[in-house]
Amino acid sequence: MTHVPTETDFAGLDTALPVALHFPDPPASTTAIMLLFHGLGDAESPFAAFARAVNLPGVMAIAVRGPAVVPPALVLDDADTDSFGTGPQHFHWGDDLRLDGAGQLDDDPGFDRAVNLVDSKLIQDILVRKCGWRYDDILLFGFGQGGTFALALAARIHEQQQHKSTTPSSGPPNFKGIVAIGPAVPSAVTTGSSSSSARLKAPLLVCGASGGDAVSDETAELLRTRFSNVQTVPWQRARDDDNGMPRNRAEMMPIMQFLAARLRV
């Protein structure tokens, strides 16, 4: 039997995977759950505030903190909100922080630890087993590295469950929908099975600056090898590489339309 999670249900996550919650009004009206994953160097609090501002009807929002701390030497000044957010503490989703050949932080540092924590501790233990929800009741929303992590999480869970499934007709679980802002394409997506039968059915919306890699034709083609329904929305901004969070109604509207469509299903 399904019940709306309470603060008490998440008590066991305090040290491993802290979360910040936002409930619809009234909480009993909850019909879907959205997990929010912050960008590199941020924390869960700003994304809980974002969820409160959006205030989707019938959606309980769970902003999750990345399980790894960014080393102080790599943290930019707190005023640099475009890159590292505004929180006083800085976290990330990767197994490590690595530099690529150009001396930049690697977009795909591996997400095995975070995938295992979020799927086993948060989704399976609490939302599925304790509270009775299903994967297709859950929306994912990720920004920057959090968007890359959301793609890796969906792909890894799908791959793992596909091998475990005892009911081929129903297939592995799929999330209700995924919104990724300015993500990279993780290896979990590119190295998985690309057969049409193995593609994830969860609709995917990718947003980002019009000149950036996140919404390029090449990225969309890569994503369509693993996701059957991919929509990209390029934002017209002064800087072609500006993949910050949505800043106005025009940028937010496609996201709201996508989520509204998913909530009607």
WOTACOR-V968259 format. One record per residue. N is the residue number from 1. RES is the residue in one small letter. PHI is phi as a letter, one per 20 degrees, with the letter a starting at -180 (999 if undefined). NEAR is the number of other C-alpha atoms within 8 Angstrom. Layout:
N:RES:PHI:NEAR / N:RES:PHI:NEAR
This chain:
1:m:999:4 / 2:t:e:6 / 3:h:c:7 / 4:v:f:8 / 5:p:g:7 / 6:t:d:6 / 7:e:g:7 / 8:t:f:5 / 9:d:f:9 / 10:f:e:10 / 11:a:g:7 / 12:g:f:6 / 13:l:e:11 / 14:d:g:9 / 15:t:e:6 / 16:a:f:7 / 17:l:b:12 / 18:p:f:9 / 19:v:c:12 / 20:a:c:10 / 21:l:d:10 / 22:h:c:10 / 23:f:d:10 / 24:p:f:14 / 25:d:d:8 / 26:p:e:7 / 27:p:g:10 / 28:a:f:7 / 29:s:e:8 / 30:t:f:14 / 31:t:c:7 / 32:a:b:11 / 33:i:c:12 / 34:m:d:12 / 35:l:e:12 / 36:l:d:13 / 37:f:d:18 / 38:h:f:18 / 39:g:e:15 / 40:l:g:13 / 41:g:n:14 / 42:d:d:14 / 43:a:b:16 / 44:e:f:14 / 45:s:g:9 / 46:p:f:9 / 47:f:e:12 / 48:a:f:15 / 49:a:f:8 / 50:f:f:8 / 51:a:f:11 / 52:r:f:8 / 53:a:f:6 / 54:v:f:6 / 55:n:l:8 / 56:l:f:7 / 57:p:f:7 / 58:g:m:11 / 59:v:d:13 / 60:m:e:13 / 61:a:d:13 / 62:i:c:13 / 63:a:e:15 / 64:v:d:14 / 65:r:e:13 / 66:g:g:14 / 67:p:e:10 / 68:a:c:9 / 69:v:e:9 / 70:v:f:10 / 71:p:g:6 / 72:p:g:5 / 73:a:f:4 / 74:l:d:6 / 75:v:e:10 / 76:l:f:7 / 77:d:g:5 / 78:d:g:10 / 79:a:f:6 / 80:d:e:10 / 81:t:f:8 / 82:d:f:6 / 83:s:e:9 / 84:f:c:14 / 85:g:m:13 / 86:t:d:10 / 87:g:f:10 / 88:p:f:5 / 89:q:d:7 / 90:h:c:13 / 91:f:c:14 / 92:h:b:15 / 93:w:d:13 / 94:g:f:13 / 95:d:f:11 / 96:d:b:6 / 97:l:d:8 / 98:r:c:7 / 99:l:e:9 / 100:d:e:8 / 101:g:f:5 / 102:a:e:5 / 103:g:n:6 / 104:q:e:7 / 105:l:f:8 / 106:d:f:9 / 107:d:f:8 / 108:d:c:11 / 109:p:e:10 / 110:g:n:7 / 111:f:c:12 / 112:d:g:8 / 113:r:f:8 / 114:a:f:12 / 115:v:g:12 / 116:n:f:9 / 117:l:f:11 / 118:v:f:10 / 119:d:f:11 / 120:s:f:9 / 121:k:e:11 / 122:l:e:11 / 123:i:f:11 / 124:q:f:10 / 125:d:f:10 / 126:i:e:12 / 127:l:f:13 / 128:v:e:12 / 129:r:f:9 / 130:k:f:8 / 131:c:d:12 / 132:g:n:10 / 133:w:e:10 / 134:r:d:8 / 135:y:g:11 / 136:d:f:9 / 137:d:e:11 / 138:i:d:13 / 139:l:e:13 / 140:l:d:14 / 141:f:c:14 / 142:g:c:17 / 143:f:d:15 / 144:g:l:15 / 145:q:f:15 / 146:g:f:16 / 147:g:f:19 / 148:t:f:17 / 149:f:f:14 / 150:a:g:14 / 151:l:f:14 / 152:a:f:14 / 153:l:f:10 / 154:a:f:10 / 155:a:f:13 / 156:r:f:10 / 157:i:f:10 / 158:h:f:12 / 159:e:f:11 / 160:q:f:8 / 161:q:f:10 / 162:q:f:9 / 163:h:f:6 / 164:k:e:6 / 165:s:g:9 / 166:t:d:4 / 167:t:c:6 / 168:p:g:6 / 169:s:f:4 / 170:s:e:5 / 171:g:m:8 / 172:p:f:9 / 173:p:f:9 / 174:n:c:11 / 175:f:f:13 / 176:k:f:13 / 177:g:r:12 / 178:i:c:14 / 179:v:d:13 / 180:a:c:18 / 181:i:d:15 / 182:g:l:15 / 183:p:e:13 / 184:a:e:12 / 185:v:e:12 / 186:p:f:12 / 187:s:f:8 / 188:a:f:10 / 189:v:e:12 / 190:t:f:11 / 191:t:e:6 / 192:g:e:9 / 193:s:f:8 / 194:s:d:8 / 195:s:f:7 / 196:s:f:7 / 197:s:f:4 / 198:a:e:8 / 199:r:f:12 / 200:l:f:10 / 201:k:e:8 / 202:a:f:12 / 203:p:f:12 / 204:l:c:12 / 205:l:d:13 / 206:v:d:15 / 207:c:d:14 / 208:g:r:15 / 209:a:g:17 / 210:s:g:12 / 211:g:e:9 / 212:g:e:12 / 213:d:f:8 / 214:a:g:13 / 215:v:d:17 / 216:s:f:10 / 217:d:f:6 / 218:e:f:7 / 219:t:f:11 / 220:a:f:12 / 221:e:f:8 / 222:l:f:10 / 223:l:f:12 / 224:r:f:10 / 225:t:f:12 / 226:r:c:15 / 227:f:d:13 / 228:s:e:12 / 229:n:c:9 / 230:v:c:12 / 231:q:c:9 / 232:t:d:9 / 233:v:c:10 / 234:p:e:10 / 235:w:e:9 / 236:q:e:7 / 237:r:c:8 / 238:a:f:5 / 239:r:d:6 / 240:d:f:10 / 241:d:d:8 / 242:d:e:10 / 243:n:d:10 / 244:g:f:9 / 245:m:f:6 / 246:p:g:6 / 247:r:d:6 / 248:n:b:6 / 249:r:f:6 / 250:a:f:6 / 251:e:f:10 / 252:m:e:10 / 253:m:g:8 / 254:p:f:9 / 255:i:f:10 / 256:m:f:8 / 257:q:f:8 / 258:f:f:9 / 259:l:f:9 / 260:a:f:8 / 261:a:f:8 / 262:r:f:9 / 263:l:f:7 / 264:r:e:5 / 265:v:e:4
